[in-house]
Amino acid sequence: MRYTHFYSTVRAQIGVILSSTPSSTYSSDFPTSGQAINRLIAEHSNRLAALLTIQQDIAGHLDPLDLLQRIADEARRLTASKNSLVFLPKDEFLELAVISGPEENISPIGHRLPIQASLSGEAFRSQKIVYAQDVPTDPRAVHDVGVNSYLVAPLIFEHQSIGVLGVTDKVGTNYTPEDESVLALLATNAAIGLENARLYQQEHAARREAERRIVIFSALRDILAVLNSNQPIEQVLDFIAAQARDLLNADATMVCRADIANNITTTVASNNLPREFDKIRVTPFYYSENDLRLIKREPVVIPDIAEAMAPFLSAKNALDDLQHTGIEAETKYFKSQLKVPLFVQGSIYGWMTIYYQNAHEFSEEDIRLSMTLADQLSLAIENTHLRTTQEQAAVAAERNRLARDLHDAVTQTLFSATLIADVLPRIWERNPEEGKRRLEEVRQLTRGALAEMRTLLLELRPSALADASLPDLLHHLTDAFIGRSRIQTDLHINGTIDLPPDVKLAVYRIAQEALNNIGKHSMASQVNIAIEKTGQRMLLEISDNGRGFNPTVNVTNHLGLGIMRERAESIDASLIIDSGPGKGTHIFLHWQPRTG
């Protein structure tokens, strides 16, 4: 549908040509003999065949210059001309794009003619064929030199001139109306071909851009996945440096950290850098013009490194040894570079440098993509800082928790044991039986403190917690609970309790939380713990004779109960809590492996 206008134009031009009378500018000698007429018919057939071939070739010639060369060659052949030329508009000129024929007296490719003062320009402006039989004496041919006769037709697309097609110096005679019709048809075909090639190039460019954006999106998605991983920052930075090199079609990349306070610049990541760059991995921060631009969040574009660095290399004492080494390495291996700043939490962190071995013209898209990748680098660095801060806060919180546990449990237990031990000699003198009872209390307190310390050590070493058997863990819990709460507690273990690691840990945590709740809330005087394993079935029962509670009221406020239920669900175990005011509390945990 898009080319309906062009083919309508072809048909209209053919009609005009066939119905036109010879112009006075052309020779009006028409053949009258049969032989001459037959020769003319053969020439017309040859022309029509050539035009048909060109029309068929238009769809296949997607390189515009290749298409124009093909049409120029046919224009020269069909009009028996010495040369054929194609000019295309550029600024206020027509620029010679294609030449067919000997080029001795023809201006070179790229030669420009003013649109306002040339025969080609007149055809371009008027959108009509222009013919000069004697160019040297034609007042219109101010800038058309090197030819004697010149026939030129405009290339028109949608009523706009997009170039001209001309032929020069017809061999042996002057140009005829037939030559004009041939040139007009070839010019129309050239316009169609140019538009077809332009549309193809636009579509091809759009497809390439879409493919490129898919690659960029995929790379950014991969970078995001790495950012959300727990990989070391060095691996993350190296990964992003490699991605930047691939996405920007560069030859090498380098990420530098600028410690301005200490006046040090350090290379923290790189990809495909030559070994000579190892000599400049740590350098002073020089406060150069480019460094200051980076601090201002401006990218630094250097199309020609050697040219940009030449003034510094020629100036005596302008550079130190490390600067000389760095510039020599850059100019030896690379031609162009782009630097983009890295900012973390509003402050300059450093920059990323993208290197090219060959001269590279940096587009706005190149700079935008580089800045986007720099943002990803900055995010990776900031995430690492936040993760480190979070880990340090977690360590501090764990230390505070252990300090509280030591104070609340071990310290208090040992303090109580010390008080009893201090008065035990006097009690023993007055009442030996009471003294024995108090001595047993001291033994339980110290045993509980020891168990509490072992429990804390297990918490500090998760591997030790995983390696310990469940009966040992329950013994530690029971002894620590007795020492802390002074509640009589009995532990019964029936059978060999051999459970998968995740189940063992969950059972231990549930028992731990149950004893914590009893010690804080139950006001019990007796606690019983029983665990048994029959075949694949495991049952844990914990009961107390305390004041009990209604488990259906304000359940959301019983945080410990919620944690116990979550842990039971995590191992597909059933947890039953049976309690009531004044009835004590009974907890049943039942587990067996899945079947099927």
C-alpha positions as CSV (number, residue, x, y, z in Angstrom):
1,M,0.0,0.0,0.0
2,R,2.9,2.3,0.8
3,Y,4.2,2.2,-2.8
4,T,0.9,2.9,-4.6
5,H,1.9,6.5,-4.9
6,F,5.2,5.6,-6.6
7,Y,3.7,3.2,-9.2
8,S,0.9,5.7,-10.0
9,T,3.7,8.2,-10.6
10,V,5.5,5.7,-13.0
11,R,2.3,5.1,-15.0
12,A,1.6,8.8,-15.2
13,Q,5.1,9.6,-16.4
14,I,4.9,6.9,-19.0
15,G,1.7,8.4,-20.2
16,V,3.1,11.8,-20.4
17,I,6.2,10.6,-22.2
18,L,4.2,8.7,-24.8
19,S,1.9,11.6,-25.5
20,S,4.6,14.3,-25.5
21,T,6.0,16.0,-28.6
22,P,9.7,16.5,-29.0
23,S,11.1,19.5,-27.2
24,S,13.0,22.1,-29.4
25,T,16.0,21.4,-27.2
26,Y,16.5,17.9,-28.5
27,S,17.2,16.7,-32.0
28,S,13.9,16.2,-34.0
29,D,15.2,13.7,-36.5
30,F,12.9,10.7,-36.6
31,P,13.7,7.5,-38.6
32,T,11.5,6.8,-41.5
33,S,13.0,3.6,-43.0
34,G,11.9,0.2,-41.9
35,Q,15.4,-0.8,-40.7
36,A,15.7,2.3,-38.6
37,I,12.3,1.7,-37.1
38,N,13.2,-1.9,-36.2
39,R,16.4,-0.7,-34.6
40,L,14.4,1.9,-32.6
41,I,11.9,-0.8,-31.5
42,A,14.8,-3.0,-30.4
43,E,16.3,-0.1,-28.4
44,H,12.9,0.5,-26.7
45,S,12.6,-3.2,-25.9
46,N,16.1,-3.2,-24.4
47,R,15.2,-0.2,-22.3
48,L,11.9,-1.6,-21.1
49,A,13.6,-4.9,-20.2
50,A,16.2,-3.0,-18.2
51,L,13.6,-1.0,-16.4
52,L,11.6,-4.1,-15.6
53,T,14.8,-5.7,-14.2
54,I,15.5,-2.7,-12.0
55,Q,11.9,-2.6,-10.7
56,Q,12.3,-6.3,-9.8
57,D,15.6,-5.6,-8.1
58,I,14.4,-2.8,-5.9
59,A,13.0,-5.1,-3.2
60,G,16.3,-7.1,-3.1
61,H,18.7,-4.1,-2.9
62,L,18.5,-3.0,0.7
63,D,21.8,-1.1,0.6
64,P,20.9,2.3,-0.8
65,L,24.3,3.0,-2.3
66,D,24.4,-0.4,-3.9
67,L,20.9,0.3,-5.4
68,L,21.9,3.8,-6.6
69,Q,25.1,2.4,-8.2
70,R,23.0,-0.2,-10.1
71,I,20.6,2.5,-11.4
72,A,23.4,4.9,-12.3
73,D,25.1,2.1,-14.3
74,E,21.8,1.4,-16.2
75,A,21.2,5.1,-16.8
76,R,24.6,5.5,-18.4
77,R,24.1,2.4,-20.5
78,L,20.6,3.1,-21.6
79,T,21.3,6.7,-22.6
80,A,24.7,6.0,-24.1
81,S,26.3,8.5,-21.8
82,K,29.9,8.9,-20.7
83,N,29.0,9.2,-17.0
84,S,26.0,9.0,-14.7
85,L,25.9,10.8,-11.3
86,V,23.7,10.6,-8.2
87,F,23.6,13.5,-5.8
88,L,21.9,13.4,-2.4
89,P,21.0,16.4,-0.2
90,K,23.2,17.4,2.7
91,D,22.7,20.6,4.5
92,E,22.3,23.4,1.8
93,F,24.2,21.3,-0.8
94,L,23.9,18.3,-3.0
95,E,26.6,15.8,-2.3
96,L,27.9,13.4,-5.0
97,A,27.1,9.9,-3.7
98,V,27.5,7.6,-6.8
99,I,29.5,7.8,-10.0
100,S,29.2,5.5,-13.0
101,G,31.8,5.7,-15.8
102,P,35.3,7.1,-16.1
103,E,36.1,9.6,-13.4
104,E,39.0,11.6,-15.0
105,N,37.0,14.8,-15.4
106,I,34.4,14.2,-12.7
107,S,34.6,15.5,-9.2
108,P,35.3,12.9,-6.5
109,I,32.7,11.2,-4.3
110,G,31.6,13.7,-1.6
111,H,31.9,16.7,-3.8
112,R,29.2,19.2,-3.1
113,L,27.2,21.5,-5.3
114,P,25.1,24.4,-4.0
115,I,21.4,23.8,-4.4
116,Q,20.8,27.4,-5.4
117,A,23.5,27.7,-8.1
118,S,23.8,24.5,-10.2
119,L,21.9,22.5,-12.8
120,S,21.5,19.7,-10.3
121,G,20.1,22.1,-7.8
122,E,17.6,23.5,-10.3
123,A,16.3,20.0,-11.0
124,F,16.1,19.4,-7.2
125,R,14.3,22.7,-6.5
126,S,11.9,22.6,-9.4
127,Q,11.2,18.9,-9.3
128,K,11.5,18.9,-13.1
129,I,14.0,17.4,-15.6
130,V,16.7,19.9,-16.6
131,Y,18.8,19.6,-19.8
132,A,21.9,21.7,-20.7
133,Q,23.2,20.9,-24.2
134,D,26.3,23.1,-23.8
135,V,27.2,23.2,-20.1
136,P,30.3,25.5,-20.5
137,T,28.1,28.3,-22.0
138,D,24.9,27.7,-19.9
139,P,24.5,30.5,-17.4
140,R,22.7,28.1,-15.0
141,A,25.8,25.9,-14.7
142,V,27.7,28.1,-12.3
143,H,29.2,25.2,-10.4
144,D,28.7,22.3,-12.9
145,V,32.2,21.8,-14.5
146,G,34.0,19.0,-16.2
147,V,31.1,18.0,-18.6
148,N,29.8,19.3,-21.9
149,S,26.1,18.2,-21.9
150,Y,24.1,17.3,-18.8
151,L,20.6,15.8,-18.4
152,V,19.4,15.6,-14.8
153,A,16.1,14.3,-13.2
154,P,14.9,14.8,-9.6
155,L,14.3,11.9,-7.3
156,I,10.9,12.6,-5.8
157,F,9.1,10.9,-2.9
158,E,5.8,12.1,-1.6
159,H,6.2,15.4,-3.3
160,Q,9.6,16.0,-1.7
161,S,12.9,16.0,-3.6
162,I,15.3,13.5,-2.1
163,G,18.1,13.7,-4.7
164,V,18.9,13.9,-8.4
165,L,20.0,11.4,-11.1
166,G,22.1,12.9,-14.0
167,V,23.8,11.7,-17.1
168,T,26.6,13.5,-19.0
169,D,28.0,13.7,-22.5
170,K,25.9,11.4,-24.7
171,V,28.1,9.6,-27.1
172,G,27.9,10.8,-30.7
173,T,24.8,12.9,-30.5
174,N,22.5,15.0,-28.3
175,Y,20.0,13.7,-25.7
176,T,16.5,12.9,-26.9
177,P,13.0,12.7,-25.4
178,E,13.5,9.0,-25.2
179,D,16.6,9.6,-23.0
180,E,14.5,12.0,-20.8
181,S,11.7,9.3,-20.4
182,V,14.3,6.7,-19.5
183,L,16.0,8.9,-17.0
184,A,12.6,9.9,-15.5
185,L,11.6,6.3,-15.0
186,L,15.0,5.4,-13.5
187,A,14.8,8.4,-11.2
188,T,11.4,7.2,-10.0
189,N,12.7,3.7,-9.4
190,A,15.7,5.2,-7.5
191,A,13.3,7.1,-5.3
192,I,11.3,4.0,-4.6
193,G,14.4,2.0,-3.9
194,L,15.8,4.6,-1.6
195,E,12.5,4.7,0.4
196,N,12.4,0.9,0.5
197,A,16.0,0.8,1.7
198,R,15.3,3.5,4.3
199,L,12.3,1.6,5.6
200,Y,14.3,-1.6,5.8
201,Q,17.1,0.1,7.6
202,Q,14.7,1.7,10.1
203,E,13.0,-1.6,10.7
204,H,16.4,-3.4,11.0
205,A,17.7,-0.7,13.4
206,A,14.5,-0.9,15.4
207,R,14.8,-4.7,15.6
208,R,18.5,-4.4,16.6
209,E,17.6,-1.8,19.2
210,A,14.8,-4.1,20.6
211,E,17.2,-7.0,20.7
212,R,19.8,-4.8,22.4
213,R,17.3,-3.7,25.0
214,I,16.3,-7.3,25.7
215,V,20.0,-8.1,26.3
216,I,20.3,-5.0,28.6
217,F,17.1,-6.0,30.5
218,S,18.4,-9.5,30.9
219,A,21.8,-8.3,32.1
220,L,20.2,-5.9,34.6
221,R,18.0,-8.7,35.8
222,D,21.1,-10.9,36.3
223,I,22.8,-8.0,38.1
224,L,19.7,-7.6,40.4
225,A,19.9,-11.3,41.2
226,V,23.5,-11.0,42.2
227,L,22.8,-7.9,44.3
228,N,20.2,-9.8,46.2
229,S,22.5,-12.7,46.8
230,N,25.0,-13.1,49.6
231,Q,28.1,-13.2,47.4
232,P,31.1,-11.3,48.6
233,I,31.3,-7.7,47.4
234,E,34.5,-8.4,45.4
235,Q,32.6,-11.1,43.3
236,V,29.6,-8.7,42.8
237,L,31.8,-5.9,41.6
238,D,33.7,-8.2,39.2
239,F,30.4,-9.5,37.8
240,I,29.1,-6.0,37.2
241,A,32.4,-4.9,35.6
242,A,32.2,-7.9,33.2
243,Q,28.5,-7.1,32.4
244,A,29.4,-3.5,31.7
245,R,32.1,-4.6,29.3
246,D,29.8,-6.9,27.4
247,L,26.8,-4.5,27.3
248,L,28.9,-1.5,26.1
249,N,30.9,-3.6,23.6
250,A,34.1,-2.4,25.4
251,D,37.5,-4.1,25.6
252,A,38.1,-3.6,29.4
253,T,36.5,-2.1,32.5
254,M,37.9,-0.9,35.8
255,V,36.2,0.1,39.1
256,C,38.2,2.4,41.4
257,R,37.5,3.6,44.9
258,A,38.5,7.1,45.8
259,D,39.3,7.6,49.5
260,I,39.5,11.4,49.4
261,A,40.0,11.8,53.1
262,N,43.2,9.7,52.9
263,N,44.1,10.8,49.4
264,I,44.2,7.2,48.0
265,T,42.6,5.7,44.9
266,T,42.3,1.9,44.8
267,T,41.2,-0.4,42.0
268,V,38.6,-2.7,43.6
269,A,37.4,-4.6,40.5
270,S,38.3,-5.0,36.8
271,N,37.6,-7.0,33.7
272,N,40.2,-7.9,31.0
273,L,42.7,-5.2,32.1
274,P,46.3,-5.9,30.9
275,R,48.8,-6.9,33.7
276,E,50.6,-3.6,33.4
277,F,47.6,-2.0,35.2
278,D,48.6,-3.9,38.3
279,K,51.3,-1.3,38.9
280,I,48.7,1.4,39.3
281,R,46.1,-0.4,41.5
282,V,46.9,2.0,44.3
283,T,47.7,5.6,43.5
284,P,47.2,9.0,45.1
285,F,44.0,11.0,44.5
286,Y,45.3,13.8,42.2
287,Y,42.4,16.2,42.2
288,S,42.8,16.5,38.4
289,E,40.2,18.3,36.2
290,N,38.6,15.0,35.4
291,D,38.6,13.9,39.0
292,L,36.8,17.1,40.0
293,R,34.2,16.6,37.2
294,L,33.5,13.1,38.6
295,I,33.0,14.5,42.1
296,K,30.4,16.8,40.5
297,R,28.6,13.7,39.2
298,E,29.6,14.4,35.6
299,P,30.8,11.6,33.2
300,V,34.2,12.1,31.6
301,V,34.4,11.2,27.8
302,I,37.8,10.9,26.2
303,P,37.6,9.9,22.5
304,D,41.4,10.0,22.0
305,I,43.4,9.2,25.2
306,A,46.8,9.9,23.5
307,E,45.7,13.3,22.3
308,A,44.1,14.2,25.7
309,M,47.2,13.2,27.6
310,A,49.9,14.6,25.2
311,P,50.1,18.0,27.0
312,F,50.7,16.4,30.3
313,L,53.4,14.0,29.0
314,S,55.2,16.9,27.3
315,A,55.2,19.1,30.3
316,K,58.3,18.6,32.5
317,N,57.7,17.6,36.1
318,A,53.9,17.7,35.6
319,L,53.4,14.1,36.5
320,D,54.8,11.7,39.0
321,D,56.0,8.1,38.2
322,L,52.7,6.5,38.9
323,Q,50.9,9.0,36.6
324,H,53.4,8.3,33.9
325,T,53.0,4.6,34.3
326,G,49.2,4.9,34.2
327,I,49.1,7.1,31.1
328,E,51.6,4.9,29.3
329,A,49.5,1.8,30.0
330,E,46.3,3.4,28.8
331,T,47.8,4.8,25.6
332,K,49.6,1.6,24.9
333,Y,46.5,-0.6,25.0
334,F,43.5,1.7,24.5
335,K,42.3,4.5,22.3
336,S,39.1,5.8,24.0
337,Q,37.7,5.7,27.5
338,L,34.6,6.8,29.4
339,K,34.5,7.4,33.1
340,V,31.3,7.5,35.1
341,P,31.1,8.4,38.8
342,L,30.0,6.1,41.6
343,F,28.1,7.7,44.5
344,V,27.1,5.9,47.7
345,Q,24.7,7.5,50.2
346,G,25.2,10.9,48.6
347,S,29.0,10.9,48.7
348,I,31.6,10.1,46.0
349,Y,32.8,6.5,46.2
350,G,34.9,6.3,43.1
351,W,34.3,5.7,39.4
352,M,34.0,3.1,36.7
353,T,36.2,3.4,33.6
354,I,35.2,1.7,30.2
355,Y,38.1,1.2,27.8
356,Y,38.1,0.7,24.0
357,Q,41.1,-0.4,22.0
358,N,39.9,1.4,18.9
359,A,38.6,4.9,18.5
360,H,35.0,5.0,19.8
361,E,32.3,7.6,19.3
362,F,30.3,7.8,22.6
363,S,26.6,8.2,22.0
364,E,24.1,9.6,24.5
365,E,22.8,6.0,24.9
366,D,26.3,4.8,25.8
367,I,26.6,7.4,28.5
368,R,23.1,6.7,29.9
369,L,23.7,2.9,30.0
370,S,27.1,3.5,31.6
371,M,25.4,5.7,34.3
372,T,22.8,3.0,34.8
373,L,25.5,0.4,35.4
374,A,27.3,2.8,37.7
375,D,24.1,3.1,39.7
376,Q,24.0,-0.8,40.0
377,L,27.6,-0.7,41.2
378,S,26.7,1.9,43.8
379,L,23.7,-0.1,44.9
380,A,25.9,-3.2,45.3
381,I,28.4,-1.2,47.5
382,E,25.6,0.4,49.5
383,N,23.9,-3.0,50.0
384,T,27.2,-4.4,51.3
385,H,27.6,-1.5,53.7
386,L,24.0,-2.0,55.0
387,R,24.6,-5.8,55.3
388,T,27.7,-5.2,57.2
389,T,26.0,-2.7,59.5
390,Q,23.1,-5.2,59.9
391,E,25.5,-8.0,60.8
392,Q,27.3,-5.8,63.3
393,A,24.0,-4.9,64.8
394,A,22.9,-8.6,65.0
395,V,26.2,-9.4,66.7
396,A,25.7,-6.6,69.2
397,A,22.1,-7.7,69.8
398,E,23.2,-11.3,70.3
399,R,25.9,-10.2,72.8
400,N,23.3,-8.1,74.7
401,R,21.0,-11.1,74.8
402,L,23.7,-13.4,76.1
403,A,24.6,-10.7,78.7
404,R,21.0,-10.6,79.8
405,D,20.8,-14.4,79.9
406,L,24.0,-14.5,82.0
407,H,22.6,-11.9,84.3
408,D,19.1,-13.3,84.6
409,A,20.1,-16.9,84.9
410,V,23.7,-17.8,85.6
411,T,24.6,-14.7,87.6
412,Q,21.5,-14.9,89.7
413,T,21.8,-18.6,90.3
414,L,25.4,-18.3,91.3
415,F,24.6,-15.4,93.6
416,S,21.9,-17.5,95.3
417,A,24.3,-20.4,95.7
418,T,26.9,-18.0,97.2
419,L,24.5,-16.7,99.7
420,I,23.5,-20.2,100.8
421,A,27.1,-21.3,100.9
422,D,28.0,-18.3,103.1
423,V,25.4,-19.2,105.8
424,L,25.7,-23.0,105.4
425,P,28.3,-23.5,108.2
426,R,26.1,-21.8,110.8
427,I,23.0,-23.6,109.6
428,W,24.9,-26.9,109.8
429,E,26.0,-26.2,113.4
430,R,22.4,-25.5,114.6
431,N,20.5,-28.1,112.4
432,P,22.5,-30.7,110.4
433,E,19.3,-31.9,108.6
434,E,18.6,-28.3,107.4
435,G,22.2,-28.0,106.5
436,K,22.0,-31.1,104.3
437,R,18.9,-29.8,102.6
438,R,20.6,-26.5,101.9
439,L,23.7,-28.2,100.6
440,E,21.5,-30.1,98.2
441,E,20.0,-26.8,97.1
442,V,23.5,-25.4,96.5
443,R,24.3,-28.5,94.4
444,Q,21.2,-28.0,92.3
445,L,21.9,-24.3,91.9
446,T,25.5,-24.9,90.7
447,R,24.4,-27.8,88.5
448,G,21.7,-25.5,87.0
449,A,24.3,-22.7,86.4
450,L,26.6,-25.2,84.7
451,A,23.7,-26.4,82.5
452,E,22.8,-22.8,81.7
453,M,26.4,-22.1,80.7
454,R,26.4,-25.2,78.5
455,T,23.1,-24.1,76.9
456,L,24.5,-20.7,76.1
457,L,27.7,-22.2,74.6
458,L,25.5,-24.4,72.4
459,E,23.6,-21.3,71.3
460,L,26.9,-19.6,70.4
461,R,27.9,-22.7,68.3
462,P,25.1,-23.8,66.0
463,S,27.2,-26.7,64.8
464,A,27.5,-28.0,68.4
465,L,23.8,-27.7,68.8
466,A,23.3,-29.8,65.6
467,D,25.8,-32.4,66.7
468,A,24.4,-32.9,70.2
469,S,21.8,-35.7,70.8
470,L,18.3,-34.7,71.7
471,P,18.4,-36.5,75.1
472,D,21.6,-34.5,76.0
473,L,19.9,-31.2,74.9
474,L,16.8,-32.0,77.0
475,H,19.0,-32.8,80.0
476,H,20.8,-29.4,79.7
477,L,17.4,-27.7,79.4
478,T,16.0,-29.4,82.4
479,D,19.0,-28.8,84.6
480,A,19.2,-25.1,83.6
481,F,15.4,-24.7,84.2
482,I,15.7,-26.2,87.7
483,G,18.6,-24.0,88.6
484,R,16.9,-20.9,87.2
485,S,13.3,-21.5,88.5
486,R,13.9,-23.9,91.4
487,I,10.8,-25.9,90.3
488,Q,11.0,-29.6,90.7
489,T,11.3,-31.1,87.2
490,D,11.4,-34.7,86.2
491,L,12.7,-35.9,82.8
492,H,11.8,-39.3,81.4
493,I,13.4,-40.6,78.1
494,N,12.0,-43.8,76.7
495,G,13.7,-45.6,73.8
496,T,16.4,-44.4,71.4
497,I,15.5,-40.9,70.3
498,D,17.1,-40.6,66.8
499,L,15.5,-37.9,64.7
500,P,16.3,-36.0,61.5
501,P,18.4,-32.8,62.3
502,D,15.6,-30.4,61.5
503,V,13.1,-32.3,63.6
504,K,15.5,-32.6,66.5
505,L,16.1,-28.9,66.4
506,A,12.4,-28.1,66.3
507,V,11.6,-30.4,69.2
508,Y,14.4,-28.9,71.2
509,R,13.1,-25.3,70.5
510,I,9.5,-26.3,71.4
511,A,10.6,-27.8,74.7
512,Q,12.8,-24.7,75.4
513,E,9.9,-22.4,74.8
514,A,7.5,-24.5,76.8
515,L,9.9,-24.4,79.9
516,N,10.4,-20.6,79.4
517,N,6.6,-20.1,79.5
518,I,6.2,-22.3,82.6
519,G,9.0,-20.5,84.4
520,K,7.5,-17.0,83.6
521,H,3.8,-17.6,84.0
522,S,2.7,-20.9,85.5
523,M,3.5,-20.5,89.2
524,A,3.9,-24.4,89.2
525,S,5.7,-26.5,91.8
526,Q,6.1,-29.6,89.6
527,V,7.0,-30.1,85.9
528,N,7.1,-33.5,84.1
529,I,8.9,-34.0,80.7
530,A,8.5,-37.3,78.9
531,I,9.7,-38.2,75.4
532,E,9.5,-41.6,73.7
533,K,10.0,-43.0,70.2
534,T,8.3,-46.1,69.1
535,G,9.2,-47.2,65.6
536,Q,9.0,-44.0,63.5
537,R,6.6,-42.3,65.9
538,M,7.8,-39.7,68.4
539,L,5.8,-38.2,71.3
540,L,6.9,-35.3,73.6
541,E,4.8,-34.5,76.6
542,I,5.4,-31.5,78.9
543,S,3.0,-30.9,81.9
544,D,2.9,-28.7,85.0
545,N,0.6,-28.3,88.0
546,G,0.5,-24.5,87.7
547,R,-2.4,-22.1,87.5
548,G,-3.1,-22.9,83.8
549,F,-4.9,-20.6,81.3
550,N,-7.6,-20.6,78.7
551,P,-5.7,-21.2,75.4
552,T,-8.7,-19.9,73.3
553,V,-8.7,-16.5,74.8
554,N,-6.2,-13.8,73.6
555,V,-4.2,-16.5,71.9
556,T,-2.4,-13.8,69.8
557,N,-0.9,-12.3,73.0
558,H,0.8,-15.6,73.8
559,L,3.8,-15.1,71.6
560,G,5.5,-18.2,72.9
561,L,2.6,-20.4,71.9
562,G,2.6,-19.0,68.4
563,I,6.3,-19.7,68.0
564,M,5.7,-23.3,69.2
565,R,2.9,-23.8,66.7
566,E,5.0,-22.5,63.8
567,R,7.9,-24.8,64.7
568,A,5.5,-27.8,64.9
569,E,4.1,-26.9,61.5
570,S,7.6,-26.6,60.0
571,I,8.1,-30.3,60.6
572,D,4.6,-31.5,59.9
573,A,4.0,-32.3,63.6
574,S,0.8,-32.0,65.6
575,L,0.8,-29.8,68.7
576,I,-1.9,-30.0,71.3
577,I,-2.1,-27.6,74.2
578,D,-4.6,-28.6,76.9
579,S,-5.0,-26.1,79.8
580,G,-7.6,-24.3,81.8
581,P,-7.7,-22.0,84.8
582,G,-6.5,-23.9,87.9
583,K,-5.9,-27.1,85.9
584,G,-2.3,-26.8,85.0
585,T,-1.0,-27.2,81.4
586,H,-0.4,-30.2,79.2
587,I,1.5,-30.0,75.9
588,F,1.6,-32.9,73.5
589,L,3.9,-32.9,70.4
590,H,3.4,-35.8,68.0
591,W,5.6,-36.4,65.0
592,Q,6.1,-39.2,62.5
593,P,7.7,-39.1,59.0
594,R,5.5,-38.6,56.0
595,T,4.5,-41.7,54.0
596,G,4.5,-41.9,50.2
